[in-house]
Amino acid sequence: MTAARQQVTHDWWANRRLGFTLLISEFVVNEARLGNAEMARKRLEVLSGIPEIELTEEAAAFAERLVKNGPLPSKAALDALHIAVAVSDGVDYLLTWNFKHLANVVIRRKIEKACRSAGYEPCSICTPEELLED
């Protein structure tokens, strides 16, 4: 499963990424640094040059609300930050392989409702596989 997802991710980067304006956050960069040093170096190389969205106080407060008031558990505080940074900057798509807290249809609906309640237009949380086709 992991190898298949890695291949889909490579395919997306090779064939579809140019059709999108890419943005990252400090949280993406921090996650890319984790694990095997050589693989981390390669991930960071791929991410270099992509504009970074800053965490605002407003986004940080929204991330806290996503955890405190639901729909995310406290162990998903980093996921809440990913969402908050994305929606506060008007991002259209949040790509992830995190099926536990993000690309989860039940939780995703609750995230969308929380975003709208806070005055944000929710982004589409999806996997790279979902954006492989036009």
Rosetta blueprint (number, residue, H / E / L):
1 M L
2 T H
3 A H
4 A H
5 R H
6 Q H
7 Q H
8 V H
9 T H
10 H H
11 D H
12 W H
13 W H
14 A H
15 N H
16 R L
17 R H
18 L H
19 G H
20 F L
21 T L
22 L L
23 L L
24 I E
25 S E
26 E H
27 F H
28 V H
29 V H
30 N H
31 E H
32 A H
33 R L
34 L L
35 G L
36 N L
37 A H
38 E H
39 M H
40 A H
41 R H
42 K H
43 R H
44 L H
45 E H
46 V H
47 L H
48 S L
49 G L
50 I L
51 P L
52 E E
53 I E
54 E L
55 L L
56 T L
57 E H
58 E H
59 A H
60 A H
61 A H
62 F H
63 A H
64 E H
65 R H
66 L H
67 V H
68 K H
69 N L
70 G L
71 P L
72 L L
73 P L
74 S H
75 K H
76 A H
77 A H
78 L H
79 D H
80 A H
81 L H
82 H H
83 I H
84 A H
85 V H
86 A H
87 V H
88 S H
89 D L
90 G L
91 V L
92 D L
93 Y E
94 L E
95 L E
96 T L
97 W L
98 N L
99 F L
100 K L
101 H L
102 L L
103 A L
104 N L
105 V H
106 V H
107 I H
108 R H
109 R H
110 K H
111 I H
112 E H
113 K H
114 A H
115 C H
116 R H
117 S H
118 A L
119 G L
120 Y L
121 E L
122 P L
123 C L
124 S E
125 I E
126 C E
127 T L
128 P H
129 E H
130 E H
131 L H
132 L L
133 E L
134 D L
